[in-house]
């Protein structure tokens, strides 16, 4: 265990971290803005959550690199909890680090502990909670990263009054605006969407070209860099998460296949259940798991200001790369109109946190905040009510950038 801990903390010996070495070798790389949202004031208990393969570990390592340039490297500790056998092993790892601190007279100064993928350890919260209650971390900054299990089990909520200055940080794939900025297109935006659209339209051709690439790569680091195994790594990580929460992979594939085959039409849980011969409650449970895994989200029916919870839902995937990887996994192609609607829905969800739709004599694909957006793969052939913004394929890149997410 001691040797493993030291391998995970190469900066103690003045050596370079392997993840940072990989990051520096990537043709396209960036320093994520979210690392600035992690509280470094003692005492803090931070949670960083997001899908696997999105760059949480790399972001943490970049933050560590900044810290070790300012403080004694031994004041910064990292461990990948995927390799912790159980909560007792986790306890031994932390105790070992504290023995190193004592030997270097660092017990009374702020140290920075990063425990990556903490949700891999069953009962991890008892260890952390116990140490907080004992005052072991009273001078420190503790940052825990995880994905679905922290959300599914509600484990973040198990620390009332024990967070100090800590923050919750959500890490998502790059939005289209972030992707375009990464490729050199930077436009100063205002709080007025229509004014932003005018400004961004000056770059319409360049954005259209980038958008075609974004629809293939999405916002994940490996896919953006063209790694041929990006999909494989993502799917393996996703399958691991599903198995960890005791979900049947065959059933997951069936649900995803049904969603893709019928998209972008609204669906009920019962309709999907009939496809697969299982109850709507099971479908609802699996959909909630996939939502907590940041794989997909749901748009409810909204009429005026009233949300109709029992109406059919629209399901959308949270990134083009996710949609593409899952399409290949389940062997089901989706319609061109579906991917355009999904990408707008997920961007609106990032900005407003909730997305709705409406369908009666006419349809409104996306309702979020004070926006009503109808998405078309081609040019619209009918008029829509006042206040509905109709966005076709040629308009989508400008619209996404102008949203400012």
C-alpha angles and dihedrals in degrees: 000000000000092000091049092051091052092049089055091052104049092155088074087071095038092255129136121257115246094226091053090048090055091046093052090051094056116107091220116038139151141179106244116235092220093076087073089062094062109103114237095181117110127273099032133145107193128187120203113191134177143115122303117267092024095114104263094135093046090049091051091049091051089051090049090050090056092048096049089055089059106035140033104291090229088066089069119073130182133181132173105224093199084085096049109108095207143329091285090057089050090052091052091050092053092044090051091054091049090053088055090049092053093049089054095044091245097127096106100043128081113273127187117226121190118190108186122209091359090172089074089076114076110227094010091143092066090061095047094041091049093052091048091051090049090053092241092135097037094122097034145089113229118191121188124189127198146139132216103347094061090056098038095051095038089233095149088063091058092083106069110167091002101090100083107185091341124137139203112238122190117203116203133174115273115284117230091259091053090046091051092047089052087058094050106268109125122168125177107237133203132204090263112090095199092050089049091052090055091050096045093046088076086074097042097125095047091046092050090055091049091046092058088056092044090055087061102037104029116191103305118118097231095046092046088054092050096244105176091216096050094106092045092052092047094049093046090051092047093049090049091053092048092050090047089060092043099250123152111246093205090056092047090054091050093052093047091047091053092048094050095045093054100035135156090024119097115258139191125223087242092057091053090044092054089052090057102030096243137112124279089236091062090050090049091051093050092047090054089052091051090048090053088050089057089241100120143356137205133238114205126208114265126188113187101316096332122102113210104209096185096055123097117283133224114229121206135180119239098230136014091239090055090050092049095046093048092045089057092044095054096034095235125128121213130215121264089238090057097059091049091052093044094052092051092044093051092048091050089048090054091052102039102020092225132061128189138179138208132211130178126105085349134013133239109195098195132028116175130152105328093331126108113187131181113196121211130184088208136016114309115254099198140046122257130207119276112279096032112118112212112207121188130189093275092051100046100085092051092045093050093050093045091055087072098219 
